[in-house]
Amino acid sequence: MLIKALCDFYDLLAAEDEVNEKGFSKVPICYAVSLSPDGKITGITDIRRAVKVTDKKGKEKTEYEPVTGRFPFREKSTSIKAYRIDHRGKYIFGLSFDPDSGTLSFTDKAANEKFKEKNLEFIKGMDDPTVNAFRNFLESFIPENETENPYILSSGKNLNDGGFCFVLEGFAGKPLHEVKCIVDRIREEAAEDDINEDAAVCAVSGRKGKIAQLHNNVKGILGQKMGTFVCVNNKSEESYGKTQGFNSNISEETMNKYTEAFNYLTSHTDPNTRTFTNKAYIDSMTVIFFAADRISKKEDELLMRFVFDDSITSDVLEPQIQTVMKHIRTGSAVNCGEIETDGSADYYVAGFVPNSSRVCMKFCCRDSFGNILENVLRHQRDIYMGENDRPVTIRQLTAELASPVSKEQASPPIIAALADSVFLGRKYPDSLLAAAVNRVKTDSDSEDNNKRKINSRRAGIIKACLNRNYKEEITVALDENRKDNAYLCGRLFAVLEKLQKAAQGDLNTSIKDSYFASACSKPSVVFPKLIMLAQNHLKKLDGDFFNRQIGSIINLMEGGFPAALSVEEQGMFIIGYYHQFQFFYKKNTEPSTENE
């Protein structure tokens, strides 16, 4: 499903000239190597573009960006592999630059020899001034004799990782990689690749073509430099006598399309903000999102804003987003029609994690963008707890599941299940509720000064899970008429904590630090002791404010304090505590103002 969608997306990009023509790759070029007709280097010119950028402190500075050149197709490889019209310094010159000593050394003999052999074969029979100069360079350049070449030295450390192209001295004519006979031969070779006596029907496109034995690498996955979607490396995985990629029955055409489209999604950035437009990270997972049947820049930006990165702003979308958040804050219905989008777009969201040399897909959500947006807004409404003026991202939610001490990230299965809930409107994973409850019970406010053990996001996770999974009707604010014993126990704990603070002030160790986890699990064991402690606190205070608070909550209970609470009931306990705590905090209800 995803490979077919990526192929469709490739066709859209090709129509917009956003991806490479078959047989070509776009590579970054920093320097132009000028050649005389007899193949001698007469200069190396820096052709990078000067770009004005603003740093984090608001200061404007100039940076130099490589220009993009269209070269014969190449893929990244850790082994020595030369390409036609190569752009890498170590292959072209066979030299490397030492930044400490500022000198050149002949270190890449094998790479340079492969480069010469590959390119002399490629340009055989061509007759063009630039090509002829390049041929003479290949035949006459001896790396060990060029370690003091001033032109090569001038490229400095960029010799090791920068890109080079060839031009005739004086920049006469087109660069080598743009010469017509070079481009024509690349296209001819790309067309010949499709001619194969053993062609078969592609399992994805349904068209007959040459089946890909090896699939190109995809890039941009967090924690993985490169990998493949499809690979069969072990004999035990082969079937019907087919080896490697022949087992998948995916044509070369399809393979090139989906890998090119995927690499575009993981590398394309907004030229203004320099942020990814179709890629985001959730802890260790890389997520891509796109419409397979149309270019959807506005839809992509909306999803990024509502789900992945709330720091991105847009003059066009911001008013619409604030309108939606206002509906969520006021509890009114959210109307997707107030956001100007193409709801019928066939939209995909997929998450990946590294797995040795192969890319592992953990989830893939597909629906119309309108349905996905509706589910996303429903999710925002579910987790809202009265304190969020901006959308809450998935990464912010998963951060609440991590211990402040160990800083462990959320597991990929939880992230994948959460993605299904957010994008497809399914139930939240039970493990999400359990993880949030566990964090509240085990963390303390002192472990991180910027994070309370019970904050709006953790409470929002618990509320969302209870409402969607267990058909509860938990409100955003305190519900004084709710009679769930677990909810009432949570409220009562907040009142007793408030009483302790009123009587004794701020303490190093409060009842919240000592008893919250046990009260949340086994109320009948803990609360009698807390009620007894409360009598001592009441003696220090005048009036009956707390007596009335405690009495009104206990009177709503049926059957007394529960012996034990399930995970769902512990979540209800936490919500009751949070609601009561927020009620005190927002109303600033102090005993001195309520006493009679």
Secondary structure in CASP SS format (residue, H / E / C, confidence):
PFRMAT SS
TARGET T0000
AUTHOR 0000-0000-0000
METHOD secondary structure of the structure
MODEL  1
M C 1.00
L H 1.00
I H 1.00
K H 1.00
A H 1.00
L H 1.00
C H 1.00
D H 1.00
F H 1.00
Y H 1.00
D H 1.00
L H 1.00
L H 1.00
A H 1.00
A H 1.00
E C 1.00
D C 1.00
E C 1.00
V C 1.00
N C 1.00
E C 1.00
K C 1.00
G C 1.00
F E 1.00
S E 1.00
K E 1.00
V E 1.00
P E 1.00
I E 1.00
C C 1.00
Y E 1.00
A E 1.00
V E 1.00
S E 1.00
L E 1.00
S C 1.00
P C 1.00
D C 1.00
G C 1.00
K C 1.00
I E 1.00
T E 1.00
G E 1.00
I E 1.00
T E 1.00
D E 1.00
I C 1.00
R C 1.00
R E 1.00
A E 1.00
V E 1.00
K E 1.00
V E 1.00
T E 1.00
D C 1.00
K C 1.00
K C 1.00
G C 1.00
K C 1.00
E E 1.00
K E 1.00
T E 1.00
E E 1.00
Y E 1.00
E E 1.00
P C 1.00
V E 1.00
T E 1.00
G E 1.00
R E 1.00
F E 1.00
P E 1.00
F C 1.00
R C 1.00
E C 1.00
K C 1.00
S C 1.00
T C 1.00
S C 1.00
I C 1.00
K C 1.00
A C 1.00
Y C 1.00
R C 1.00
I C 1.00
D C 1.00
H C 1.00
R E 1.00
G H 1.00
K H 1.00
Y H 1.00
I H 1.00
F H 1.00
G C 1.00
L E 1.00
S E 1.00
F E 1.00
D E 1.00
P C 1.00
D C 1.00
S C 1.00
G C 1.00
T E 1.00
L E 1.00
S E 1.00
F E 1.00
T C 1.00
D C 1.00
K H 1.00
A H 1.00
A H 1.00
N H 1.00
E H 1.00
K H 1.00
F H 1.00
K H 1.00
E H 1.00
K H 1.00
N H 1.00
L H 1.00
E H 1.00
F H 1.00
I C 1.00
K C 1.00
G C 1.00
M C 1.00
D C 1.00
D C 1.00
P H 1.00
T H 1.00
V H 1.00
N H 1.00
A H 1.00
F H 1.00
R H 1.00
N H 1.00
F H 1.00
L H 1.00
E H 1.00
S H 1.00
F C 1.00
I C 1.00
P H 1.00
E H 1.00
N H 1.00
E C 1.00
T C 1.00
E C 1.00
N C 1.00
P H 1.00
Y H 1.00
I H 1.00
L H 1.00
S H 1.00
S C 1.00
G C 1.00
K C 1.00
N H 1.00
L H 1.00
N H 1.00
D H 1.00
G C 1.00
G E 1.00
F E 1.00
C E 1.00
F E 1.00
V E 1.00
L E 1.00
E H 1.00
G H 1.00
F H 1.00
A E 1.00
G C 1.00
K C 1.00
P C 1.00
L H 1.00
H H 1.00
E H 1.00
V C 1.00
K H 1.00
C H 1.00
I H 1.00
V H 1.00
D H 1.00
R H 1.00
I H 1.00
R H 1.00
E H 1.00
E H 1.00
A H 1.00
A H 1.00
E H 1.00
D C 1.00
D C 1.00
I C 1.00
N C 1.00
E C 1.00
D C 1.00
A C 1.00
A E 1.00
V E 1.00
C C 1.00
A C 1.00
V C 1.00
S C 1.00
G C 1.00
R C 1.00
K E 1.00
G E 1.00
K C 1.00
I E 1.00
A C 1.00
Q C 1.00
L C 1.00
H C 1.00
N C 1.00
N C 1.00
V E 1.00
K C 1.00
G C 1.00
I E 1.00
L C 1.00
G C 1.00
Q E 1.00
K C 1.00
M C 1.00
G E 1.00
T E 1.00
F C 1.00
V C 1.00
C C 1.00
V C 1.00
N C 1.00
N C 1.00
K H 1.00
S H 1.00
E H 1.00
E C 1.00
S C 1.00
Y C 1.00
G C 1.00
K C 1.00
T C 1.00
Q H 1.00
G H 1.00
F H 1.00
N H 1.00
S C 1.00
N C 1.00
I C 1.00
S E 1.00
E H 1.00
E H 1.00
T H 1.00
M H 1.00
N H 1.00
K H 1.00
Y H 1.00
T H 1.00
E H 1.00
A H 1.00
F H 1.00
N H 1.00
Y H 1.00
L H 1.00
T H 1.00
S H 1.00
H C 1.00
T E 1.00
D C 1.00
P C 1.00
N C 1.00
T C 1.00
R C 1.00
T C 1.00
F E 1.00
T C 1.00
N C 1.00
K E 1.00
A E 1.00
Y E 1.00
I E 1.00
D C 1.00
S C 1.00
M E 1.00
T E 1.00
V E 1.00
I E 1.00
F E 1.00
F E 1.00
A E 1.00
A C 1.00
D C 1.00
R C 1.00
I C 1.00
S C 1.00
K H 1.00
K H 1.00
E H 1.00
D H 1.00
E H 1.00
L H 1.00
L H 1.00
M H 1.00
R H 1.00
F H 1.00
V H 1.00
F H 1.00
D C 1.00
D C 1.00
S C 1.00
I C 1.00
T C 1.00
S C 1.00
D C 1.00
V C 1.00
L C 1.00
E H 1.00
P H 1.00
Q H 1.00
I H 1.00
Q H 1.00
T H 1.00
V H 1.00
M H 1.00
K H 1.00
H H 1.00
I H 1.00
R H 1.00
T H 1.00
G C 1.00
S C 1.00
A C 1.00
V C 1.00
N C 1.00
C H 1.00
G H 1.00
E H 1.00
I C 1.00
E C 1.00
T C 1.00
D C 1.00
G C 1.00
S C 1.00
A C 1.00
D E 1.00
Y E 1.00
Y E 1.00
V E 1.00
A E 1.00
G E 1.00
F E 1.00
V E 1.00
P E 1.00
N E 1.00
S C 1.00
S C 1.00
R E 1.00
V E 1.00
C E 1.00
M E 1.00
K E 1.00
F E 1.00
C E 1.00
C E 1.00
R E 1.00
D E 1.00
S E 1.00
F H 1.00
G H 1.00
N H 1.00
I H 1.00
L H 1.00
E H 1.00
N H 1.00
V H 1.00
L H 1.00
R H 1.00
H H 1.00
Q H 1.00
R H 1.00
D H 1.00
I H 1.00
Y C 1.00
M C 1.00
G C 1.00
E C 1.00
N C 1.00
D C 1.00
R C 1.00
P C 1.00
V C 1.00
T C 1.00
I H 1.00
R H 1.00
Q H 1.00
L H 1.00
T H 1.00
A H 1.00
E C 1.00
L C 1.00
A C 1.00
S C 1.00
P C 1.00
V C 1.00
S C 1.00
K C 1.00
E C 1.00
Q C 1.00
A C 1.00
S C 1.00
P H 1.00
P H 1.00
I H 1.00
I H 1.00
A H 1.00
A H 1.00
L H 1.00
A H 1.00
D H 1.00
S H 1.00
V H 1.00
F H 1.00
L H 1.00
G C 1.00
R C 1.00
K C 1.00
Y C 1.00
P C 1.00
D H 1.00
S H 1.00
L H 1.00
L H 1.00
A H 1.00
A H 1.00
A H 1.00
V H 1.00
N H 1.00
R H 1.00
V H 1.00
K H 1.00
T H 1.00
D C 1.00
S C 1.00
D H 1.00
S H 1.00
E H 1.00
D C 1.00
N C 1.00
N C 1.00
K C 1.00
R C 1.00
K C 1.00
I C 1.00
N C 1.00
S H 1.00
R H 1.00
R H 1.00
A H 1.00
G H 1.00
I H 1.00
I H 1.00
K H 1.00
A H 1.00
C H 1.00
L H 1.00
N H 1.00
R H 1.00
N H 1.00
Y H 1.00
K C 1.00
E C 1.00
E C 1.00
I C 1.00
T C 1.00
V C 1.00
A C 1.00
L C 1.00
D C 1.00
E C 1.00
N C 1.00
R C 1.00
K C 1.00
D C 1.00
N H 1.00
A H 1.00
Y H 1.00
L H 1.00
C H 1.00
G H 1.00
R H 1.00
L H 1.00
F H 1.00
A H 1.00
V H 1.00
L H 1.00
E H 1.00
K H 1.00
L H 1.00
Q H 1.00
K H 1.00
A H 1.00
A H 1.00
Q H 1.00
G C 1.00
D C 1.00
L C 1.00
N C 1.00
T C 1.00
S C 1.00
I H 1.00
K H 1.00
D H 1.00
S H 1.00
Y H 1.00
F H 1.00
A H 1.00
S H 1.00
A H 1.00
C H 1.00
S H 1.00
K C 1.00
P H 1.00
S H 1.00
V H 1.00
V H 1.00
F H 1.00
P H 1.00
K H 1.00
L H 1.00
I H 1.00
M H 1.00
L H 1.00
A H 1.00
Q H 1.00
N H 1.00
H H 1.00
L H 1.00
K H 1.00
K C 1.00
L C 1.00
D C 1.00
G C 1.00
D C 1.00
F H 1.00
F H 1.00
N H 1.00
R H 1.00
Q H 1.00
I H 1.00
G H 1.00
S H 1.00
I H 1.00
I H 1.00
N H 1.00
L H 1.00
M C 1.00
E C 1.00
G C 1.00
G C 1.00
F C 1.00
P C 1.00
A C 1.00
A C 1.00
L C 1.00
S C 1.00
V H 1.00
E H 1.00
E H 1.00
Q H 1.00
G H 1.00
M H 1.00
F H 1.00
I H 1.00
I H 1.00
G H 1.00
Y H 1.00
Y H 1.00
H H 1.00
Q H 1.00
F H 1.00
Q H 1.00
F H 1.00
F H 1.00
Y H 1.00
K H 1.00
K H 1.00
N C 1.00
T C 1.00
E C 1.00
P H 1.00
S H 1.00
T H 1.00
E H 1.00
N C 1.00
E C 1.00
END
